[in-house]
Amino acid sequence: MEVRDIIWVDVFVDKIWQKHHVKTEEVEEVLESSPKVRFIEQGDVKGEDVYAAQGRTKSGRYLIVFFILKGNKNALIISARDMSGKERKLYEKK
């Protein structure tokens, strides 16, 4: 899946940091490192669906990033957190 650019909205950036202690740089590292992406659900706007990208940061942290893929292939980041144990096992299997 091609992501041309990342869209950051302050409210989501603040939530991701305050709730999950994930930096924007870490999210960008995951999305730029050929993550495993899967469809989550249809979005409220036709053609703008929600996806999850699983990958590792340069420091080795396992993250899952949730985003809305816009029509222009830009990713609006809505959440990011550490993978759960189950998610990490599935990620490492594939």
C-alpha positions, 0 to 999 in steps of 0.5 A: 500500500502506498502512502504519499504523505502523513497528515498530523492533527494536533488533537491526535498527536497529543493523544498518542503522546499522552496516552501511549507515549509514542512520538510522531517520529516513531510513527513515521519510522513504522510507516516508512519501513514497509509495515504490514498493513491491514484493513480495519473498517470502512470510513465515514467518507466513501473511499476513506477507510481505516487501516492498521500498520504494524512495524518496528521503529529504528530503536526496535519498538513494536508499534501498531499505527491506525490511520485513515487513507485519504483519496490522495493516498495521504495517511491521517494518523488517528492513533498509535500504540505498542503492539499487544503480546498477541499482535506482536506474535502474529506480526512476527509470524507473517 
